[in-house]
């Protein structure tokens, strides 16, 4: 049955993203503490925290062709950047789908 295979595959990809996301958040927080100091990190507002949480899906796309400095001048480089951005967002959505399905299944088990 192909739908069961696809579901298992998406679940594995989703859990891989969850691990990647947690790891990247830990790295970003550690770098922020190292670069900026503990006092600055403690005073971060909601917008900064949301940026930390939303950044990991976009890191693969930013790493292609010069990162955030955007030194990508070729059409193939721009296309690769877009594909990686969209792939990162799709991976992000699958990761949230896996977490949401885990929460829903736990709630159903308790009821």
PDB file as gemmi writes it, atoms N, CA and C in Angstrom:
CRYST1    1.000    1.000    1.000  90.00  90.00  90.00 P 1                      
ATOM      1  N   UNK A   1       0.842  -1.174   0.000  1.00  0.00           N  
ATOM      2  CA  UNK A   1       0.000   0.000   0.000  1.00  0.00           C  
ATOM      3  C   UNK A   1       0.894   1.245   0.000  1.00  0.00           C  
ATOM      4  N   UNK A   2       0.874   2.016  -1.070  1.00  0.00           N  
ATOM      5  CA  UNK A   2       1.799   3.145  -1.192  1.00  0.00           C  
ATOM      6  C   UNK A   2       1.530   4.270  -0.187  1.00  0.00           C  
ATOM      7  N   UNK A   3       0.310   4.447   0.279  1.00  0.00           N  
ATOM      8  CA  UNK A   3       0.044   5.545   1.208  1.00  0.00           C  
ATOM      9  C   UNK A   3       0.706   5.297   2.558  1.00  0.00           C  
ATOM     10  N   UNK A   4       0.773   4.049   2.990  1.00  0.00           N  
ATOM     11  CA  UNK A   4       1.452   3.732   4.248  1.00  0.00           C  
ATOM     12  C   UNK A   4       2.952   4.002   4.119  1.00  0.00           C  
ATOM     13  N   UNK A   5       3.527   3.678   2.977  1.00  0.00           N  
ATOM     14  CA  UNK A   5       4.944   3.922   2.739  1.00  0.00           C  
ATOM     15  C   UNK A   5       5.231   5.421   2.742  1.00  0.00           C  
ATOM     16  N   UNK A   6       4.379   6.191   2.079  1.00  0.00           N  
ATOM     17  CA  UNK A   6       4.561   7.642   2.032  1.00  0.00           C  
ATOM     18  C   UNK A   6       4.421   8.239   3.427  1.00  0.00           C  
ATOM     19  N   UNK A   7       3.459   7.759   4.174  1.00  0.00           N  
ATOM     20  CA  UNK A   7       3.252   8.263   5.530  1.00  0.00           C  
ATOM     21  C   UNK A   7       4.464   7.970   6.414  1.00  0.00           C  
ATOM     22  N   UNK A   8       4.997   6.763   6.329  1.00  0.00           N  
ATOM     23  CA  UNK A   8       6.195   6.422   7.110  1.00  0.00           C  
ATOM     24  C   UNK A   8       7.381   7.280   6.699  1.00  0.00           C  
ATOM     25  N   UNK A   9       7.545   7.491   5.401  1.00  0.00           N  
ATOM     26  CA  UNK A   9       8.645   8.309   4.901  1.00  0.00           C  
ATOM     27  C   UNK A   9       8.523   9.747   5.399  1.00  0.00           C  
ATOM     28  N   UNK A  10       7.322  10.319   5.288  1.00  0.00           N  
ATOM     29  CA  UNK A  10       7.117  11.686   5.752  1.00  0.00           C  
ATOM     30  C   UNK A  10       7.330  11.796   7.257  1.00  0.00           C  
ATOM     31  N   UNK A  11       6.935  10.775   7.990  1.00  0.00           N  
ATOM     32  CA  UNK A  11       7.162  10.796   9.441  1.00  0.00           C  
ATOM     33  C   UNK A  11       8.657  10.810   9.757  1.00  0.00           C  
ATOM     34  N   UNK A  12       9.425  10.006   9.050  1.00  0.00           N  
ATOM     35  CA  UNK A  12      10.878   9.989   9.279  1.00  0.00           C  
ATOM     36  C   UNK A  12      11.519  11.315   8.886  1.00  0.00           C  
ATOM     37  N   UNK A  13      11.108  11.858   7.760  1.00  0.00           N  
ATOM     38  CA  UNK A  13      11.635  13.153   7.326  1.00  0.00           C  
ATOM     39  C   UNK A  13      11.239  14.238   8.324  1.00  0.00           C  
ATOM     40  N   UNK A  14      10.008  14.161   8.812  1.00  0.00           N  
ATOM     41  CA  UNK A  14       9.540  15.142   9.791  1.00  0.00           C  
ATOM     42  C   UNK A  14      10.319  15.087  11.080  1.00  0.00           C  
ATOM     43  N   UNK A  15      10.580  13.883  11.577  1.00  0.00           N  
ATOM     44  CA  UNK A  15      11.360  13.767  12.809  1.00  0.00           C  
ATOM     45  C   UNK A  15      12.800  14.204  12.595  1.00  0.00           C  
ATOM     46  N   UNK A  16      13.331  13.948  11.404  1.00  0.00           N  
ATOM     47  CA  UNK A  16      14.677  14.442  11.094  1.00  0.00           C  
ATOM     48  C   UNK A  16      14.693  15.965  11.146  1.00  0.00           C  
ATOM     49  N   UNK A  17      13.629  16.599  10.651  1.00  0.00           N  
ATOM     50  CA  UNK A  17      13.567  18.054  10.717  1.00  0.00           C  
ATOM     51  C   UNK A  17      13.466  18.533  12.158  1.00  0.00           C  
ATOM     52  N   UNK A  18      12.681  17.866  12.983  1.00  0.00           N  
ATOM     53  CA  UNK A  18      12.547  18.274  14.382  1.00  0.00           C  
ATOM     54  C   UNK A  18      13.913  18.246  15.067  1.00  0.00           C  
ATOM     55  N   UNK A  19      14.679  17.195  14.827  1.00  0.00           N  
ATOM     56  CA  UNK A  19      16.025  17.103  15.408  1.00  0.00           C  
ATOM     57  C   UNK A  19      16.910  18.224  14.865  1.00  0.00           C  
ATOM     58  N   UNK A  20      16.856  18.456  13.559  1.00  0.00           N  
ATOM     59  CA  UNK A  20      17.635  19.537  12.939  1.00  0.00           C  
ATOM     60  C   UNK A  20      17.247  20.888  13.529  1.00  0.00           C  
ATOM     61  N   UNK A  21      15.949  21.138  13.680  1.00  0.00           N  
ATOM     62  CA  UNK A  21      15.471  22.429  14.178  1.00  0.00           C  
ATOM     63  C   UNK A  21      15.948  22.664  15.615  1.00  0.00           C  
ATOM     64  N   UNK A  22      15.809  21.660  16.459  1.00  0.00           N  
ATOM     65  CA  UNK A  22      16.249  21.791  17.847  1.00  0.00           C  
ATOM     66  C   UNK A  22      17.764  22.032  17.894  1.00  0.00           C  
ATOM     67  N   UNK A  23      18.511  21.306  17.086  1.00  0.00           N  
ATOM     68  CA  UNK A  23      19.963  21.490  17.048  1.00  0.00           C  
ATOM     69  C   UNK A  23      20.322  22.899  16.583  1.00  0.00           C  
ATOM     70  N   UNK A  24      19.685  23.392  15.529  1.00  0.00           N  
ATOM     71  CA  UNK A  24      20.001  24.721  15.013  1.00  0.00           C  
ATOM     72  C   UNK A  24      19.620  25.809  16.001  1.00  0.00           C  
ATOM     73  N   UNK A  25      18.490  25.653  16.696  1.00  0.00           N  
ATOM     74  CA  UNK A  25      18.106  26.627  17.713  1.00  0.00           C  
ATOM     75  C   UNK A  25      19.168  26.648  18.816  1.00  0.00           C  
ATOM     76  N   UNK A  26      19.620  25.471  19.230  1.00  0.00           N  
ATOM     77  CA  UNK A  26      20.653  25.406  20.275  1.00  0.00           C  
ATOM     78  C   UNK A  26      21.940  26.087  19.811  1.00  0.00           C  
ATOM     79  N   UNK A  27      22.319  25.863  18.570  1.00  0.00           N  
ATOM     80  CA  UNK A  27      23.532  26.490  18.037  1.00  0.00           C  
ATOM     81  C   UNK A  27      23.361  28.008  17.965  1.00  0.00           C  
ATOM     82  N   UNK A  28      22.218  28.465  17.480  1.00  0.00           N  
ATOM     83  CA  UNK A  28      21.988  29.908  17.369  1.00  0.00           C  
ATOM     84  C   UNK A  28      21.973  30.588  18.737  1.00  0.00           C  
ATOM     85  N   UNK A  29      21.340  29.950  19.712  1.00  0.00           N  
ATOM     86  CA  UNK A  29      21.323  30.522  21.060  1.00  0.00           C  
ATOM     87  C   UNK A  29      22.726  30.531  21.649  1.00  0.00           C  
ATOM     88  N   UNK A  30      23.478  29.457  21.463  1.00  0.00           N  
ATOM     89  CA  UNK A  30      24.845  29.413  21.978  1.00  0.00           C  
ATOM     90  C   UNK A  30      25.711  30.491  21.326  1.00  0.00           C  
ATOM     91  N   UNK A  31      25.562  30.676  20.023  1.00  0.00           N  
ATOM     92  CA  UNK A  31      26.329  31.722  19.342  1.00  0.00           C  
ATOM     93  C   UNK A  31      25.922  33.110  19.814  1.00  0.00           C  
ATOM     94  N   UNK A  32      24.627  33.308  20.034  1.00  0.00           N  
ATOM     95  CA  UNK A  32      24.162  34.607  20.520  1.00  0.00           C  
ATOM     96  C   UNK A  32      24.712  34.892  21.909  1.00  0.00           C  
ATOM     97  N   UNK A  33      24.700  33.899  22.768  1.00  0.00           N  
ATOM     98  CA  UNK A  33      25.245  34.085  24.117  1.00  0.00           C  
ATOM     99  C   UNK A  33      26.744  34.358  24.050  1.00  0.00           C  
ATOM    100  N   UNK A  34      27.440  33.639  23.193  1.00  0.00           N  
ATOM    101  CA  UNK A  34      28.885  33.834  23.065  1.00  0.00           C  
ATOM    102  C   UNK A  34      29.205  35.217  22.486  1.00  0.00           C  
ATOM    103  N   UNK A  35      28.492  35.614  21.440  1.00  0.00           N  
ATOM    104  CA  UNK A  35      28.787  36.886  20.779  1.00  0.00           C  
ATOM    105  C   UNK A  35      28.271  38.096  21.543  1.00  0.00           C  
ATOM    106  N   UNK A  36      27.083  37.997  22.090  1.00  0.00           N  
ATOM    107  CA  UNK A  36      26.430  39.173  22.645  1.00  0.00           C  
ATOM    108  C   UNK A  36      26.455  39.255  24.166  1.00  0.00           C  
ATOM    109  N   UNK A  37      26.640  38.136  24.812  1.00  0.00           N  
ATOM    110  CA  UNK A  37      26.643  38.128  26.271  1.00  0.00           C  
ATOM    111  C   UNK A  37      25.295  37.712  26.830  1.00  0.00           C  
ATOM    112  N   UNK A  38      25.311  37.238  28.038  1.00  0.00           N  
ATOM    113  CA  UNK A  38      24.114  36.695  28.670  1.00  0.00           C  
ATOM    114  C   UNK A  38      23.076  37.780  28.931  1.00  0.00           C  
ATOM    115  N   UNK A  39      23.509  38.983  29.295  1.00  0.00           N  
ATOM    116  CA  UNK A  39      22.551  40.047  29.619  1.00  0.00           C  
ATOM    117  C   UNK A  39      21.698  40.413  28.413  1.00  0.00           C  
ATOM    118  N   UNK A  40      22.301  40.464  27.225  1.00  0.00           N  
ATOM    119  CA  UNK A  40      21.537  40.814  26.031  1.00  0.00           C  
ATOM    120  C   UNK A  40      20.553  39.712  25.664  1.00  0.00           C  
ATOM    121  N   UNK A  41      20.964  38.471  25.761  1.00  0.00           N  
ATOM    122  CA  UNK A  41      20.102  37.350  25.392  1.00  0.00           C  
ATOM    123  C   UNK A  41      18.914  37.263  26.345  1.00  0.00           C  
ATOM    124  N   UNK A  42      19.122  37.567  27.626  1.00  0.00           N  
ATOM    125  CA  UNK A  42      18.014  37.537  28.586  1.00  0.00           C  
ATOM    126  C   UNK A  42      16.973  38.605  28.279  1.00  0.00           C  
ATOM    127  N   UNK A  43      17.368  39.694  27.657  1.00  0.00           N  
ATOM    128  CA  UNK A  43      16.434  40.785  27.391  1.00  0.00           C  
ATOM    129  C   UNK A  43      15.815  40.725  25.996  1.00  0.00           C  
ATOM    130  N   UNK A  44      15.917  39.606  25.316  1.00  0.00           N  
ATOM    131  CA  UNK A  44      15.330  39.494  23.989  1.00  0.00           C  
ATOM    132  C   UNK A  44      13.808  39.565  24.062  1.00  0.00           C  
ATOM    133  N   UNK A  45      13.215  40.258  23.118  1.00  0.00           N  
ATOM    134  CA  UNK A  45      11.766  40.369  23.045  1.00  0.00           C  
ATOM    135  C   UNK A  45      11.168  39.260  22.206  1.00  0.00           C  
ATOM    136  N   UNK A  46       9.848  39.326  22.025  1.00  0.00           N  
ATOM    137  CA  UNK A  46       9.108  38.312  21.289  1.00  0.00           C  
ATOM    138  C   UNK A  46       9.558  38.233  19.835  1.00  0.00           C  
ATOM    139  N   UNK A  47       9.815  39.372  19.204  1.00  0.00           N  
ATOM    140  CA  UNK A  47      10.207  39.384  17.791  1.00  0.00           C  
ATOM    141  C   UNK A  47      11.555  38.697  17.580  1.00  0.00           C  
ATOM    142  N   UNK A  48      12.485  38.918  18.478  1.00  0.00           N  
ATOM    143  CA  UNK A  48      13.791  38.290  18.344  1.00  0.00           C  
ATOM    144  C   UNK A  48      13.709  36.782  18.566  1.00  0.00           C  
ATOM    145  N   UNK A  49      12.899  36.377  19.545  1.00  0.00           N  
ATOM    146  CA  UNK A  49      12.726  34.951  19.800  1.00  0.00           C  
ATOM    147  C   UNK A  49      12.060  34.279  18.601  1.00  0.00           C  
ATOM    148  N   UNK A  50      11.066  34.934  18.011  1.00  0.00           N  
ATOM    149  CA  UNK A  50      10.394  34.390  16.827  1.00  0.00           C  
ATOM    150  C   UNK A  50      11.373  34.254  15.666  1.00  0.00           C  
ATOM    151  N   UNK A  51      12.293  35.204  15.548  1.00  0.00           N  
ATOM    152  CA  UNK A  51      13.314  35.110  14.503  1.00  0.00           C  
ATOM    153  C   UNK A  51      14.193  33.885  14.715  1.00  0.00           C  
ATOM    154  N   UNK A  52      14.590  33.620  15.962  1.00  0.00           N  
ATOM    155  CA  UNK A  52      15.383  32.426  16.249  1.00  0.00           C  
ATOM    156  C   UNK A  52      14.616  31.162  15.889  1.00  0.00           C  
ATOM    157  N   UNK A  53      13.320  31.140  16.172  1.00  0.00           N  
ATOM    158  CA  UNK A  53      12.524  29.940  15.917  1.00  0.00           C  
ATOM    159  C   UNK A  53      12.269  29.751  14.429  1.00  0.00           C  
ATOM    160  N   UNK A  54      12.115  30.839  13.689  1.00  0.00           N  
ATOM    161  CA  UNK A  54      11.779  30.749  12.267  1.00  0.00           C  
ATOM    162  C   UNK A  54      12.996  30.645  11.353  1.00  0.00           C  
ATOM    163  N   UNK A  55      14.199  30.881  11.859  1.00  0.00           N  
ATOM    164  CA  UNK A  55      15.377  30.900  10.994  1.00  0.00           C  
ATOM    165  C   UNK A  55      15.825  29.542  10.456  1.00  0.00           C  
ATOM    166  N   UNK A  56      15.770  28.442  11.226  1.00  0.00           N  
ATOM    167  CA  UNK A  56      16.326  27.176  10.714  1.00  0.00           C  
ATOM    168  C   UNK A  56      15.797  26.687   9.369  1.00  0.00           C  
ATOM    169  N   UNK A  57      14.517  26.887   8.996  1.00  0.00           N  
ATOM    170  CA  UNK A  57      14.130  26.410   7.668  1.00  0.00           C  
ATOM    171  C   UNK A  57      14.800  27.167   6.527  1.00  0.00           C  
ATOM    172  N   UNK A  58      15.257  28.384   6.791  1.00  0.00           N  
ATOM    173  CA  UNK A  58      15.838  29.200   5.733  1.00  0.00           C  
ATOM    174  C   UNK A  58      17.358  29.102   5.651  1.00  0.00           C  
ATOM    175  N   UNK A  59      17.985  28.453   6.614  1.00  0.00           N  
ATOM    176  CA  UNK A  59      19.453  28.368   6.624  1.00  0.00           C  
ATOM    177  C   UNK A  59      20.009  27.668   5.380  1.00  0.00           C  
ATOM    178  N   UNK A  60      19.430  26.545   4.921  1.00  0.00           N  
ATOM    179  CA  UNK A  60      19.997  25.943   3.694  1.00  0.00           C  
ATOM    180  C   UNK A  60      19.969  26.882   2.495  1.00  0.00           C  
ATOM    181  N   UNK A  61      18.901  27.643   2.332  1.00  0.00           N  
ATOM    182  CA  UNK A  61      18.828  28.589   1.224  1.00  0.00           C  
ATOM    183  C   UNK A  61      19.794  29.746   1.385  1.00  0.00           C  
ATOM    184  N   UNK A  62      20.031  30.162   2.623  1.00  0.00           N  
ATOM    185  CA  UNK A  62      20.965  31.263   2.861  1.00  0.00           C  
ATOM    186  C   UNK A  62      22.409  30.838   2.646  1.00  0.00           C  
ATOM    187  N   UNK A  63      22.698  29.553   2.830  1.00  0.00           N  
ATOM    188  CA  UNK A  63      24.063  29.083   2.667  1.00  0.00           C  
ATOM    189  C   UNK A  63      24.489  28.995   1.206  1.00  0.00           C  
ATOM    190  N   UNK A  64      23.530  28.966   0.306  1.00  0.00           N  
ATOM    191  CA  UNK A  64      23.843  28.880  -1.120  1.00  0.00           C  
ATOM    192  C   UNK A  64      24.161  30.286  -1.627  1.00  0.00           C  
ATOM    193  N   UNK A  65      25.205  30.428  -2.384  1.00  0.00           N  
ATOM    194  CA  UNK A  65      25.564  31.674  -3.075  1.00  0.00           C  
ATOM    195  C   UNK A  65      25.765  32.854  -2.150  1.00  0.00           C  
ATOM    196  N   UNK A  66      26.546  32.705  -1.120  1.00  0.00           N  
ATOM    197  CA  UNK A  66      26.939  33.869  -0.339  1.00  0.00           C  
ATOM    198  C   UNK A  66      26.079  34.186   0.853  1.00  0.00           C  
ATOM    199  N   UNK A  67      25.090  33.395   1.149  1.00  0.00           N  
ATOM    200  CA  UNK A  67      24.299  33.597   2.347  1.00  0.00           C  
ATOM    201  C   UNK A  67      23.490  34.876   2.329  1.00  0.00           C  
ATOM    202  N   UNK A  68      23.457  35.545   3.460  1.00  0.00           N  
ATOM    203  CA  UNK A  68      22.623  36.732   3.593  1.00  0.00           C  
ATOM    204  C   UNK A  68      23.190  37.925   2.839  1.00  0.00           C  
ATOM    205  N   UNK A  69      24.441  37.852   2.422  1.00  0.00           N  
ATOM    206  CA  UNK A  69      25.041  38.960   1.692  1.00  0.00           C  
ATOM    207  C   UNK A  69      24.655  38.930   0.216  1.00  0.00           C  
ATOM    208  N   UNK A  70      24.003  37.880  -0.211  1.00  0.00           N  
ATOM    209  CA  UNK A  70      23.407  37.762  -1.540  1.00  0.00           C  
ATOM    210  C   UNK A  70      24.397  38.065  -2.663  1.00  0.00           C  
ATOM    211  N   UNK A  71      25.427  37.248  -2.749  1.00  0.00           N  
ATOM    212  CA  UNK A  71      26.398  37.405  -3.831  1.00  0.00           C  
ATOM    213  C   UNK A  71      26.081  36.475  -4.990  1.00  0.00           C  
ATOM    214  N   UNK A  72      24.849  36.088  -5.117  1.00  0.00           N  
ATOM    215  CA  UNK A  72      24.445  35.144  -6.145  1.00  0.00           C  
ATOM    216  C   UNK A  72      23.974  35.920  -7.374  1.00  0.00           C  
ATOM    217  N   UNK A  73      24.785  35.960  -8.404  1.00  0.00           N  
ATOM    218  CA  UNK A  73      24.467  36.769  -9.583  1.00  0.00           C  
ATOM    219  C   UNK A  73      24.021  35.952 -10.784  1.00  0.00           C  
ATOM    220  N   UNK A  74      24.081  34.636 -10.703  1.00  0.00           N  
ATOM    221  CA  UNK A  74      23.720  33.825 -11.857  1.00  0.00           C  
ATOM    222  C   UNK A  74      22.283  33.328 -11.733  1.00  0.00           C  
ATOM    223  N   UNK A  75      21.689  33.016 -12.840  1.00  0.00           N  
ATOM    224  CA  UNK A  75      20.321  32.508 -12.856  1.00  0.00           C  
ATOM    225  C   UNK A  75      20.243  31.130 -12.196  1.00  0.00           C  
ATOM    226  N   UNK A  76      21.234  30.293 -12.441  1.00  0.00           N  
ATOM    227  CA  UNK A  76      21.209  28.969 -11.815  1.00  0.00           C  
ATOM    228  C   UNK A  76      21.386  29.070 -10.302  1.00  0.00           C  
ATOM    229  N   UNK A  77      22.199  30.009  -9.862  1.00  0.00           N  
ATOM    230  CA  UNK A  77      22.377  30.210  -8.427  1.00  0.00           C  
ATOM    231  C   UNK A  77      21.103  30.699  -7.758  1.00  0.00           C  
ATOM    232  N   UNK A  78      20.422  31.639  -8.393  1.00  0.00           N  
ATOM    233  CA  UNK A  78      19.142  32.133  -7.854  1.00  0.00           C  
ATOM    234  C   UNK A  78      18.100  31.015  -7.835  1.00  0.00           C  
ATOM    235  N   UNK A  79      18.078  30.229  -8.888  1.00  0.00           N  
ATOM    236  CA  UNK A  79      17.131  29.112  -8.924  1.00  0.00           C  
ATOM    237  C   UNK A  79      17.402  28.105  -7.824  1.00  0.00           C  
ATOM    238  N   UNK A  80      18.698  27.823  -7.596  1.00  0.00           N  
ATOM    239  CA  UNK A  80      19.055  26.893  -6.536  1.00  0.00           C  
ATOM    240  C   UNK A  80      18.663  27.453  -5.170  1.00  0.00           C  
ATOM    241  N   UNK A  81      18.843  28.754  -4.984  1.00  0.00           N  
ATOM    242  CA  UNK A  81      18.458  29.386  -3.732  1.00  0.00           C  
ATOM    243  C   UNK A  81      16.953  29.248  -3.492  1.00  0.00           C  
ATOM    244  N   UNK A  82      16.165  29.499  -4.509  1.00  0.00           N  
ATOM    245  CA  UNK A  82      14.707  29.400  -4.384  1.00  0.00           C  
ATOM    246  C   UNK A  82      14.285  27.970  -4.082  1.00  0.00           C  
ATOM    247  N   UNK A  83      14.889  27.008  -4.781  1.00  0.00           N  
ATOM    248  CA  UNK A  83      14.559  25.600  -4.540  1.00  0.00           C  
ATOM    249  C   UNK A  83      14.893  25.211  -3.103  1.00  0.00           C  
ATOM    250  N   UNK A  84      16.052  25.646  -2.603  1.00  0.00           N  
ATOM    251  CA  UNK A  84      16.421  25.315  -1.233  1.00  0.00           C  
ATOM    252  C   UNK A  84      15.534  26.030  -0.215  1.00  0.00           C  
ATOM    253  N   UNK A  85      15.142  27.267  -0.498  1.00  0.00           N  
ATOM    254  CA  UNK A  85      14.205  27.953   0.396  1.00  0.00           C  
ATOM    255  C   UNK A  85      12.884  27.205   0.456  1.00  0.00           C  
ATOM    256  N   UNK A  86      12.357  26.833  -0.699  1.00  0.00           N  
ATOM    257  CA  UNK A  86      11.077  26.115  -0.725  1.00  0.00           C  
ATOM    258  C   UNK A  86      11.205  24.738  -0.091  1.00  0.00           C  
ATOM    259  N   UNK A  87      12.334  24.074  -0.322  1.00  0.00           N  
ATOM    260  CA  UNK A  87      12.557  22.782   0.325  1.00  0.00           C  
ATOM    261  C   UNK A  87      12.654  22.909   1.832  1.00  0.00           C  
ATOM    262  N   UNK A  88      13.318  23.962   2.305  1.00  0.00           N  
ATOM    263  CA  UNK A  88      13.402  24.202   3.739  1.00  0.00           C  
ATOM    264  C   UNK A  88      12.044  24.465   4.358  1.00  0.00           C  
ATOM    265  N   UNK A  89      11.223  25.236   3.669  1.00  0.00           N  
ATOM    266  CA  UNK A  89       9.873  25.513   4.177  1.00  0.00           C  
ATOM    267  C   UNK A  89       9.025  24.245   4.159  1.00  0.00           C  
ATOM    268  N   UNK A  90       9.138  23.440   3.108  1.00  0.00           N  
ATOM    269  CA  UNK A  90       8.381  22.181   3.058  1.00  0.00           C  
ATOM    270  C   UNK A  90       8.824  21.250   4.177  1.00  0.00           C  
ATOM    271  N   UNK A  91      10.125  21.175   4.411  1.00  0.00           N  
ATOM    272  CA  UNK A  91      10.652  20.341   5.494  1.00  0.00           C  
ATOM    273  C   UNK A  91      10.148  20.842   6.834  1.00  0.00           C  
ATOM    274  N   UNK A  92      10.104  22.167   6.996  1.00  0.00           N  
ATOM    275  CA  UNK A  92       9.581  22.807   8.207  1.00  0.00           C  
ATOM    276  C   UNK A  92       8.119  22.413   8.440  1.00  0.00           C  
ATOM    277  N   UNK A  93       7.313  22.474   7.397  1.00  0.00           N  
ATOM    278  CA  UNK A  93       5.892  22.123   7.521  1.00  0.00           C  
ATOM    279  C   UNK A  93       5.705  20.648   7.859  1.00  0.00           C  
ATOM    280  N   UNK A  94       6.509  19.774   7.270  1.00  0.00           N  
ATOM    281  CA  UNK A  94       6.411  18.350   7.582  1.00  0.00           C  
ATOM    282  C   UNK A  94       6.817  18.103   9.039  1.00  0.00           C  
ATOM    283  N   UNK A  95       7.820  18.812   9.502  1.00  0.00           N  
ATOM    284  CA  UNK A  95       8.223  18.681  10.899  1.00  0.00           C  
ATOM    285  C   UNK A  95       7.117  19.089  11.855  1.00  0.00           C  
ATOM    286  N   UNK A  96       6.438  20.198  11.560  1.00  0.00           N  
ATOM    287  CA  UNK A  96       5.313  20.621  12.403  1.00  0.00           C  
ATOM    288  C   UNK A  96       4.153  19.643  12.293  1.00  0.00           C  
ATOM    289  N   UNK A  97       3.957  19.061  11.110  1.00  0.00           N  
ATOM    290  CA  UNK A  97       2.883  18.065  10.932  1.00  0.00           C  
ATOM    291  C   UNK A  97       3.144  16.852  11.821  1.00  0.00           C  
ATOM    292  N   UNK A  98       4.394  16.423  11.892  1.00  0.00           N  
ATOM    293  CA  UNK A  98       4.750  15.282  12.731  1.00  0.00           C  
ATOM    294  C   UNK A  98       4.519  15.609  14.201  1.00  0.00           C  
ATOM    295  N   UNK A  99       4.934  16.794  14.630  1.00  0.00           N  
ATOM    296  CA  UNK A  99       4.717  17.170  16.022  1.00  0.00           C  
ATOM    297  C   UNK A  99       3.233  17.293  16.354  1.00  0.00           C  
ATOM    298  N   UNK A 100       2.468  17.887  15.445  1.00  0.00           N  
ATOM    299  CA  UNK A 100       1.030  18.030  15.679  1.00  0.00           C  
ATOM    300  C   UNK A 100       0.348  16.665  15.737  1.00  0.00           C  
ATOM    301  N   UNK A 101       0.734  15.748  14.861  1.00  0.00           N  
ATOM    302  CA  UNK A 101       0.127  14.420  14.888  1.00  0.00           C  
ATOM    303  C   UNK A 101       0.495  13.674  16.167  1.00  0.00           C  
ATOM    304  N   UNK A 102       1.707  13.884  16.685  1.00  0.00           N  
ATOM    305  CA  UNK A 102       2.095  13.279  17.959  1.00  0.00           C  
ATOM    306  C   UNK A 102       1.231  13.820  19.099  1.00  0.00           C  
ATOM    307  N   UNK A 103       1.031  15.124  19.135  1.00  0.00           N  
ATOM    308  CA  UNK A 103       0.212  15.733  20.184  1.00  0.00           C  
ATOM    309  C   UNK A 103      -1.222  15.242  20.097  1.00  0.00           C  
ATOM    310  N   UNK A 104      -1.780  15.193  18.900  1.00  0.00           N  
ATOM    311  CA  UNK A 104      -3.159  14.727  18.725  1.00  0.00           C  
ATOM    312  C   UNK A 104      -3.296  13.265  19.131  1.00  0.00           C  
ATOM    313  N   UNK A 105      -2.332  12.432  18.764  1.00  0.00           N  
ATOM    314  CA  UNK A 105      -2.415  11.020  19.137  1.00  0.00           C  
ATOM    315  C   UNK A 105      -2.296  10.841  20.653  1.00  0.00           C  
ATOM    316  N   UNK A 106      -1.461  11.652  21.307  1.00  0.00           N  
ATOM    317  CA  UNK A 106      -1.352  11.572  22.775  1.00  0.00           C  
ATOM    318  C   UNK A 106      -2.647  12.009  23.447  1.00  0.00           C  
ATOM    319  N   UNK A 107      -3.269  13.041  22.912  1.00  0.00           N  
ATOM    320  CA  UNK A 107      -4.548  13.493  23.473  1.00  0.00           C  
ATOM    321  C   UNK A 107      -5.610  12.428  23.288  1.00  0.00           C  
ATOM    322  N   UNK A 108      -5.654  11.797  22.133  1.00  0.00           N  
ATOM    323  CA  UNK A 108      -6.652  10.741  21.883  1.00  0.00           C  
ATOM    324  C   UNK A 108      -6.415   9.524  22.786  1.00  0.00           C  
ATOM    325  N   UNK A 109      -5.177   9.210  23.070  1.00  0.00           N  
ATOM    326  CA  UNK A 109      -4.879   8.085  23.960  1.00  0.00           C  
ATOM    327  C   UNK A 109      -5.363   8.339  25.372  1.00  0.00           C  
ATOM    328  N   UNK A 110      -5.286   9.576  25.819  1.00  0.00           N  
ATOM    329  CA  UNK A 110      -5.705   9.913  27.173  1.00  0.00           C  
ATOM    330  C   UNK A 110      -7.214  10.011  27.314  1.00  0.00           C  
ATOM    331  N   UNK A 111      -7.920  10.206  26.216  1.00  0.00           N  
ATOM    332  CA  UNK A 111      -9.379  10.295  26.285  1.00  0.00           C  
ATOM    333  C   UNK A 111     -10.003   8.975  26.220  1.00  0.00           C  
TER     334      UNK A 111                                                      
END                                                                             
